[in-house]
Amino acid sequence: MKSFTKPLQWMVGVGAVTALSVWSTVRHTPLEASSHREAPLIADDPLADNTDVYAFVDPNDKDRVVLIADYIPFQLPQGGPNYSTFGENIRYEVHVKNNGATAGDDITYRFTFTRTNEDPTTFFNVRLNKQNLKTTYTCEKSVNGGAFTAIVTNGVVPVYNIGPRSISTGVGLNQPSYTDLRQRAVTTATGGGGEQVFCGSSDDPFFVDLGAVFDLAGLRINQGARDGLAQYNVHSIALSIPIATLQKDKKPVSAAANILDGDYVIGVWASASRPSMRTLSAVGPHRRRRRLRASVAPGHAAHQRSHQPHRR
């Protein structure tokens, strides 16, 4: 689950890995801890847990590539009232490398999320066409290490699929269906790249027999393996992007020499970053203690006094 390389059916080959990093204006500290909770560091921070990355040619359009980064593992669909959502103090990024002659990422998509309580009078996530903690996002794009430019502002993360009463009735959102709600959340980016963007919850598509894997790797290959991620959700960042936008010379797929054309090979990885922290002192406040010395003369009781430590 931590990394994979997958040849594609058309003109693009993709290598994908996942990572967690810590951002700073002056320094980046890679932690290299990711996937479905088996990395100890990231297990304590599920909102920043990048579970998997997928890249493939759009099965409905050979001229586009779909990139998907999944986060926040093991979400129970019925896990309300505080349903999982993207974190506010996190940068979620999808990185693309399309030119081996350059250093660093050639294209980066950055997502930041904001939550707003539209109805603080209730603990229900949805009521009377309002949401408790509605999530919106901004998507920014950087090319060749340049400045980030917003290509989606005020994008909407569709509400969790709570149930038919919350989604399709007058006491809820009064929407025709949850499918319709999700489809209207797909946003076409500005800036001329032709990207289509969706951010929201989805069924975790990864298959793994977790019970057997962590039972000392007792794989049940021919003995009825069970999908330990079945009926759990993740939160997905999905981008549908024209191949010409990701190709290093902006050439369309029709210009590829053959299916192994090196100019049509890209690398894709995803990350989640939190602000770094500066520690001023690793040992805490300095303490200076004053001790009382007492002598006891014969025939006299000992004189005792207690002191609170002096702190400076």
Residue, then its C-alpha position, 0 to 999 in steps of 0.5 A: m500500500k505504501s508504493f506501487t508502479k503501474p503501466l497504463q493502457w494508453m500513452v502514460g506510465v505512472g509511478a506513485v508513492t505516498a508520503l507525509s511531510v511537515w511544512s515550514t517557510v524555511r525547511h521541510t522535514p520528511l517523516e515518510a509515514s503513510s498508508h492505512r495506519e500501519a505506520p506508527l507516526i501517522a496512526d496518531d494523525p488520521l486527517a493527514d494520513n495519505t492511504d493510497v495514490y492512483a493514476f490511470v488514463d480516463p476510461n471514457d476519454k483517452d486524452r485525459v489522465v485521472l489522479i486520485a489521492d485518498y486520505i483518512p482511512f477506516q471511516l465508518p459510513q454511519g460514524g456521526p454526528n462528527y463525520s470525517t472531513f479534510g483537516e483545516n490546518i493541513r496542506y494536501e498536495v498532489h505532485v507530478k514529475n514529467n521531466g527527468a532533466t529538472a529537479g523537484d516537482d514539475i507540477t503541484y496541486r495544493f488543496t487547503f480546506t475550511r469548515t463553517n458551521e451554518d447551524p450552531t443550534t443543532f448537533f445534526n450534520v444536516r438540517l433544514n438545508k444547512q450543514n453543521l461544519k460545511t467544508t469548502y476548499t481552495c486548489e492552487k497550482s504551481v508549475n516548475g517550482g513557481a508561485f502557487t496560483a488559485i485555480v479553484t476557489n470556494g470549491v464545495v466538499p459534498v456532505y457525507n452520505i448520511g442517509p435519505r432523510s438528510i439528503s433527499t427530504g425537506v427537513g434535510l438538503n432536499q436534493p434529488s439524490y446523493t449521486d446528483l449532489r456529488q456530481r454537482a460538486v465536480t468543478t472545472a478549474t480556471g487557468g487554462g489547464g482544463e482540470q476537473v476537480f472533486c474532493g469528498s468521501s468515497d468507498d475505499p477502493f483498495f483490497v487487502d486482507l488486513g486480518a491475515v496480513f497483520d496476523l504474522a502475514g498469514l496470507r489466505i491466498n487460496q483460502g477465502a481472503r476477506d477485504g478488510l477495507a470493505q464498506y469503509n470510506v476514505h476522503s478523495i482528492a480526484l483530478s481529471i487532467p488533459i494529457a497535454t497539460l501534464q506532458k512536459d512539452k504540452k503535446p497531446v497524446s496523438a503526438a506520442a511516438n508509441i506506447l513506450d515514448g519516454d516523453y509521455v511518462i510521468g511520476v505521481w505522488a501525494s502528501a499531507s503537511r502540517p506547519s512545523m513547530r519551533t522549540l525554544s527549549a527542549v528541557g522546559p523552564h529553568r529551575r533554581r532551588r534554594r535549600l535550607r541548612a539547619s543545625v540542631a543544638p543539644g536539647h532543642a527540637a529541630h527547626q524545619r521549614s519548607h520551600q517551594p522551588h523558585r522558578r525563573 
